[in-house]
Amino acid sequence: MLSAYEGKRILITGHTGFKGTWLSRILAKSGAQTFGISLKPESNSLFNLVPELNLTKSIILDINKYEKVNKLIKKIDPHLVFHLAAQPLVRRSYADPRGTFETNVMGTFNIIESSLKCESIRGIVAITTDKVYKNVEKLEGYVETDALGGKDPYSASKSASEMVITAWQEISNINKKIPIVSVRSGNVIGGGDYAEDRLIPDLIRGFKSNCKTVIRNPNSIRPWQHVLDPLSGYLATGSKLLSGNTISKSYNFGPDNNSKLTVTEMANLACGYWPNNQGWMVDSKSNSLPESNLLWLDSSLARSELNWHNKLDANQAIKWTLDWEMDVINNRAIDLIDSQIKNYWEEL
């Protein structure tokens, strides 16, 4: 699968983010000419820890700047685009709804329109989220044809971005017939994720500072998975597009049912792997913003059409994450990323 990327010009938007950094390294190691467009990384970003990513070029640019984006993508003339750039945090979307909608909706429009003008383009993989579905607490998991929706600004903006993708899919079918695929994954975890208001990063911060971690929604269930699992799904999708194969318009990449764990169960697993930690507590005052209790994905389509499956269950995903965080104290982050990439693709 990864050999399909050798020598290809691959554009990643949001390459300075958590998933973008891991994806950039995988593609660079696969021999791709990897270009990145993103905002400046946040001060605690994994991207800042790994200057050895071997990107062909890293460009700091706001995807809302259409003219600059259009000019730059035309110059790169990519064979494939992975569009990850987004405002990805639910709670931050309440504080900045305008910025969330501008980036997630119009930013997506800008990237797709500019990319489809390129002569070499063979496909676009647009990364959205599990939260695009109209959540009715469906136990068996959402399939790709289920209704979309969103109550909070983040979910609503990502659902709206799916409408943008659908519109461009229709336009592309009429004109250049360049495939555009939306891919949806769950709550990813992994070494180097330091985002705010996420369970495992919050716990790790508590472990490192020897403080008790405050958690929200202890009974909520989310599709927890290690970052390499959905990334392998994105890459499988991109490989099909580069090969010119016909595939579906959207795919879910979620964990298996043995990873259907509550926040409490995930927190306890994490505490079990980190020695001498202070544990966690629930503060009801911290949960003032509404969040769903159950969110789950059905990934049958990806398994049948892309031969994709999760290699790591939730327990293994936590162990890989915490092993990375404990080892990075005495090792280079890039070496740990490379080691886990190698283990994932060659040994599992």
C-alpha positions, 0 to 999 in steps of 0.5 A, a space after each residue: 500500500 505504501 509503495 504507491 506513494 513513492 515519488 508522488 507529490 502529496 499535499 497534506 493540509 494541517 501537517 503541523 497538527 497531531 495526525 498531520 505530523 504522524 502522516 507526514 512522517 509515514 509519507 516521507 518514509 514511503 518515498 513521497 514528495 511531501 508538501 504541507 500547508 498549515 497554520 503555525 504549530 501551537 507551542 506544545 505541538 508534536 510538530 515542534 519536537 520533530 524537525 527531522 520529518 523530511 518534508 519536501 516543503 512546509 508552508 505556514 499558511 491559513 487555508 482561508 486565504 483563498 488566493 494564496 492557497 490557490 496559487 500555492 497548490 497550483 505550483 505544487 501540482 499534487 498527485 493527491 491531497 490529504 485535507 486535515 486542516 481544521 479547528 478540531 476541538 468541540 469546546 474551543 468551537 463554543 468560544 470561537 464559532 465564527 473561526 470554526 465555521 470559516 476554517 472547517 467549511 470555507 477552508 475545505 471549499 478553498 482546498 478542494 476547488 484549488 486542488 481540482 484545478 491541478 493537472 496532476 491531481 488523481 484524488 482528494 481525501 478529505 478528513 472529517 470526523 465521527 461527529 458529523 452524524 446526527 447523533 441519536 445514541 445509536 448503539 450499533 454504530 453509524 454507517 456512511 449513509 446515515 443522516 448527518 447533523 450537529 448541535 455544537 459549532 464544531 459538529 455542525 461545521 464538520 457536517 457542513 463541510 461534508 455538504 461542501 464535499 458532496 457538492 464538489 463530488 457532483 461537480 467533479 463527476 460532471 467535469 474532471 471526474 476526479 474522485 473526492 472521498 470523505 473519511 471519518 474516524 473517532 477519538 484518536 490517541 497516540 504519542 505527542 498529542 497535547 491538545 486541550 480538553 482531550 481525555 488521554 492528553 489531560 491524564 498525561 499532563 496530570 501524570 507528569 505534574 503529579 496532579 489528579 486529573 479532572 475528567 468530564 462525562 465519565 460514562 460516555 463512550 467514544 470510538 477510541 483508537 490509536 492514531 496509526 489505525 485511522 491513518 492506515 485507513 486514510 492511506 489505503 484510501 489514497 492508494 486506491 485513488 492513486 491507482 485509479 480504482 473506483 471506490 466509495 464516496 465516504 468511509 468510516 474508520 472506527 475501532 472494533 466492539 472490544 474497544 467500546 469503553 467508557 471514559 472511566 474505563 479508559 482513564 483506569 486503563 491509563 492509570 494502570 500503565 503509568 506508575 505512581 500517578 494521582 489518578 482522576 476525579 470528576 468535577 461536575 462544574 467542569 461539564 457545563 457544555 453539552 456532549 453526547 453520551 454515546 458515539 460509535 462507528 460501523 466500519 464494515 464498508 472500509 473492511 470490505 472495500 479497502 481490506 482495512 481493520 484496526 490492529 490495536 484495540 483500546 487497551 493496546 492503543 493506551 499502552 502504545 501512547 503511554 510507552 511513547 510518553 514515558 520513553 520520550 523523556 530520554 529519547 528523540 521523539 522522531 525515533 519513537 515515531 519511527 519505531 512505532 510506525 515500523 512495528 505497526 506496518 511490519 510486525 502486527 
